[in-house]
Amino acid sequence: MDKGNSFSIGQFSEKTGISIRTLHYYDEIGLLVPEKHPSSGHRIYNHDDILTLQKIISLKFLGYSLDKITNLLKESSFTVDLNETLTLHLDALEKEKERIQQSIAAIQRVIKVLQAEEEIDSTILFTLIHSVQTEQIQANWMERHMPTDIKDCLLLKTEDDKAKLDQTYIQLSKEVKELYGKPFDDPKVQDMISAYIKSSFEFLGDDLIEKLANTNIEEIDIKELEEMTQNPFTEEEQEWLNLAMEYHMKQAGLE
């Protein structure tokens, strides 16, 4: 059927790019209700339905629910009052945009890590993903507790810098799992800690290390930061690592 500006549901679907199933649903909920053929009951769409569908698509694009769209379609015009709901939608979209950007960053970093490592323990991988996911929360913590110059230096680290640090942390995590329980003076244990400290210092840089050394952060604030982060170690592994690092520092005369 195509008489002038009239279309069958199949023709309307092809013309607008909206699936027949969706058009059925819009009709059922009263969002886009076409005429019905008096004898067959088939749906008959016209030019006005195309305009209505364009409004629906526009409002969906802005983020409105179908229920809200049903009400908005009844309005013949809009005033500045619409700005209130538009602002709410804008805030929601900004939050979704931030979430998507975090997901993209996490995916990109995980891809790089998997390419380099080929195989990673699942606990270590999920710890890395969680770290990327909570970067903004950690940035907020730095905003509250760290001097501006230190915070700015850390926030300016590039994705390549972060990727290198990821590799360092993953290597440490793997070696802790492998070496856990060995004596602290075991050469492999000390080599592991030495490599980790060296890579961490390279990431931070001499100037930033000096600034951090001269910064007094309350123990309660450090506890807050630790609670918002995760690590892939058991309590026993973490305690062993802490003691091994203390031993390394004493041997190096850094305490």
C-alpha positions as CSV (number, residue, x, y, z in Angstrom):
1,M,0.0,0.0,0.0
2,D,1.3,3.4,-0.9
3,K,-1.4,5.8,-1.9
4,G,0.0,9.4,-1.9
5,N,1.3,9.9,1.6
6,S,0.0,6.6,3.1
7,F,2.3,3.7,4.0
8,S,1.9,0.2,5.2
9,I,3.9,-0.7,8.3
10,G,6.5,-2.4,6.2
11,Q,6.9,0.6,3.9
12,F,7.0,3.0,6.9
13,S,9.6,0.8,8.6
14,E,11.7,0.9,5.4
15,K,11.3,4.6,4.9
16,T,12.2,5.6,8.5
17,G,14.6,2.9,9.5
18,I,12.6,1.9,12.5
19,S,11.9,-1.8,12.9
20,I,8.4,-3.2,12.6
21,R,8.7,-4.6,16.1
22,T,9.4,-1.2,17.5
23,L,6.5,0.4,15.6
24,H,4.2,-2.3,17.0
25,Y,5.4,-1.5,20.5
26,Y,5.0,2.3,20.0
27,D,1.4,1.6,18.9
28,E,0.7,-0.6,21.9
29,I,1.9,2.0,24.4
30,G,0.1,4.9,22.6
31,L,3.2,6.7,21.6
32,L,2.8,6.5,17.8
33,V,-0.7,5.3,16.9
34,P,-1.5,5.1,13.2
35,E,-4.8,4.8,11.5
36,K,-6.2,1.3,11.1
37,H,-7.8,0.0,7.9
38,P,-11.5,-0.3,8.7
39,S,-11.8,-3.9,7.4
40,S,-8.4,-5.5,7.7
41,G,-7.2,-3.6,10.8
42,H,-3.8,-3.1,9.2
43,R,-1.8,-0.1,10.3
44,I,-1.8,2.9,7.9
45,Y,0.9,5.5,8.4
46,N,1.0,9.0,6.9
47,H,3.2,12.1,6.7
48,D,2.0,13.3,10.1
49,D,3.3,10.0,11.6
50,I,6.7,10.7,10.1
51,L,6.8,14.1,11.8
52,T,5.7,12.5,15.1
53,L,8.4,9.8,14.8
54,Q,11.0,12.5,14.2
55,K,9.9,14.2,17.4
56,I,10.1,10.8,19.3
57,I,13.6,10.2,17.9
58,S,14.7,13.7,18.9
59,L,13.5,13.4,22.4
60,K,15.0,9.9,22.8
61,F,18.3,11.4,21.6
62,L,18.0,14.0,24.4
63,G,17.6,11.1,26.9
64,Y,13.9,11.2,27.7
65,S,12.0,8.1,28.7
66,L,9.2,6.9,26.5
67,D,6.7,7.8,29.2
68,K,8.0,11.3,29.4
69,I,8.0,11.5,25.5
70,T,4.4,10.5,25.5
71,N,3.5,13.6,27.6
72,L,5.9,15.9,25.7
73,L,4.3,15.1,22.4
74,K,1.1,16.6,23.6
75,E,2.8,20.0,24.0
76,S,2.3,22.4,21.1
77,S,5.2,24.6,22.1
78,F,8.0,24.7,24.8
79,T,9.1,27.5,27.1
80,V,12.2,28.0,29.2
81,D,10.6,25.7,31.8
82,L,11.9,22.8,29.7
83,N,15.4,23.8,30.7
84,E,14.9,22.2,34.1
85,T,14.4,18.7,32.7
86,L,17.0,19.3,30.0
87,T,19.6,20.3,32.7
88,L,18.8,17.1,34.6
89,H,19.3,15.1,31.4
90,L,22.5,16.9,30.7
91,D,23.9,16.1,34.2
92,A,23.0,12.4,33.6
93,L,24.7,12.4,30.2
94,E,27.8,14.0,31.6
95,K,28.0,11.3,34.3
96,E,27.5,8.6,31.6
97,K,30.1,10.2,29.4
98,E,32.6,10.1,32.4
99,R,31.8,6.5,33.0
100,I,32.3,5.6,29.3
101,Q,35.6,7.5,29.2
102,Q,36.7,5.5,32.3
103,S,35.7,2.2,30.6
104,I,37.6,3.2,27.5
105,A,40.7,3.9,29.5
106,A,40.4,0.7,31.4
107,I,39.9,-1.3,28.2
108,Q,42.9,0.3,26.5
109,R,45.2,-0.4,29.5
110,V,44.0,-4.0,29.8
111,I,44.6,-4.5,26.1
112,K,48.2,-3.2,26.5
113,V,48.8,-5.4,29.5
114,L,47.4,-8.5,27.9
115,Q,49.5,-7.9,24.8
116,A,52.6,-7.6,26.9
117,E,51.9,-10.4,29.4
118,E,49.8,-12.8,27.2
119,E,48.4,-14.4,30.4
120,I,47.5,-12.7,33.8
121,D,46.1,-14.0,37.0
122,S,42.4,-13.0,37.2
123,T,42.8,-11.4,40.6
124,I,45.7,-9.2,39.4
125,L,43.7,-8.2,36.3
126,F,40.6,-7.2,38.2
127,T,42.7,-5.2,40.7
128,L,44.1,-3.2,37.7
129,I,40.6,-2.6,36.3
130,H,39.4,-1.5,39.8
131,S,42.3,0.9,40.0
132,V,41.4,2.6,36.7
133,Q,37.7,2.7,37.7
134,T,38.5,4.5,40.9
135,E,41.1,7.0,39.5
136,Q,38.7,9.9,39.8
137,I,38.0,9.0,43.4
138,Q,41.7,8.9,44.1
139,A,42.1,12.2,42.3
140,N,39.5,13.7,44.6
141,W,41.5,12.4,47.6
142,M,44.6,14.1,46.3
143,E,42.6,17.3,45.8
144,R,41.8,17.3,49.5
145,H,45.0,16.1,51.1
146,M,48.0,16.9,48.8
147,P,49.7,20.2,47.9
148,T,48.6,21.5,44.5
149,D,52.1,21.1,42.9
150,I,52.2,17.4,43.8
151,K,48.6,16.8,42.8
152,D,49.2,18.5,39.4
153,C,52.4,16.5,38.8
154,L,50.5,13.2,39.4
155,L,47.5,14.1,37.3
156,L,49.7,15.1,34.4
157,K,51.1,11.6,34.0
158,T,50.5,10.3,30.5
159,E,48.7,7.1,29.5
160,D,52.1,5.7,28.5
161,D,53.4,6.5,32.0
162,K,50.4,4.8,33.6
163,A,50.9,1.8,31.3
164,K,54.5,1.4,32.4
165,L,53.4,1.6,36.0
166,D,50.8,-1.1,35.3
167,Q,53.5,-3.4,33.9
168,T,55.6,-2.7,37.0
169,Y,52.8,-3.5,39.4
170,I,51.7,-6.6,37.5
171,Q,55.3,-7.9,37.5
172,L,55.5,-7.3,41.3
173,S,52.2,-9.0,41.9
174,K,53.2,-12.1,39.9
175,E,56.6,-12.3,41.7
176,V,55.0,-11.9,45.1
177,K,52.7,-14.9,44.3
178,E,55.7,-16.9,43.2
179,L,58.2,-15.9,46.0
180,Y,55.8,-15.6,49.0
181,G,57.2,-17.3,52.0
182,K,60.9,-17.2,51.0
183,P,63.4,-15.5,53.4
184,F,63.6,-11.7,53.1
185,D,67.3,-12.0,52.3
186,D,66.7,-14.3,49.4
187,P,68.4,-12.7,46.3
188,K,65.2,-13.1,44.2
189,V,63.1,-11.4,46.8
190,Q,65.5,-8.5,47.1
191,D,65.8,-8.2,43.3
192,M,62.0,-8.1,43.0
193,I,61.8,-5.2,45.6
194,S,64.7,-3.4,44.1
195,A,63.2,-3.5,40.6
196,Y,59.8,-2.3,41.9
197,I,61.3,0.6,43.8
198,K,63.4,1.6,40.8
199,S,60.4,1.6,38.4
200,S,58.3,3.5,40.9
201,F,60.9,6.1,41.3
202,E,61.3,6.4,37.6
203,F,57.5,7.0,37.3
204,L,57.5,9.7,40.0
205,G,60.8,11.4,39.2
206,D,63.3,12.9,41.6
207,D,61.5,16.2,42.1
208,L,58.2,14.6,42.9
209,I,59.9,12.1,45.3
210,E,61.5,14.9,47.2
211,K,58.2,16.8,47.4
212,L,56.4,13.7,48.7
213,A,59.1,13.1,51.3
214,N,58.5,16.6,52.6
215,T,54.7,16.3,52.7
216,N,53.0,15.4,55.9
217,I,49.9,13.4,55.3
218,E,47.9,12.3,58.4
219,E,47.7,8.5,59.0
220,I,44.0,8.6,59.0
221,D,44.0,10.2,55.5
222,I,46.4,7.5,54.2
223,K,44.0,4.9,55.7
224,E,41.2,6.4,53.6
225,L,43.3,6.1,50.4
226,E,44.1,2.5,51.2
227,E,40.4,1.6,51.7
228,M,39.5,3.0,48.3
229,T,42.1,0.9,46.5
230,Q,42.5,-2.8,46.1
231,N,45.5,-5.1,45.8
232,P,45.6,-8.8,44.6
233,F,47.4,-10.0,47.7
234,T,46.1,-12.0,50.7
235,E,46.7,-10.5,54.1
236,E,49.6,-12.9,54.6
237,E,51.2,-12.0,51.3
238,Q,50.8,-8.3,52.0
239,E,52.4,-8.6,55.5
240,W,55.2,-10.7,54.0
241,L,55.8,-8.0,51.3
242,N,55.7,-5.2,53.8
243,L,58.3,-6.9,56.0
244,A,60.5,-7.8,52.9
245,M,60.4,-4.1,51.9
246,E,61.3,-3.0,55.5
247,Y,64.3,-5.4,55.4
248,H,65.3,-4.0,52.0
249,M,65.2,-0.4,53.3
250,K,67.3,-1.3,56.3
251,Q,69.9,-3.1,54.2
252,A,70.0,-0.1,51.8
253,G,70.2,2.4,54.7
254,L,67.1,4.2,53.6
255,E,65.2,4.1,56.9
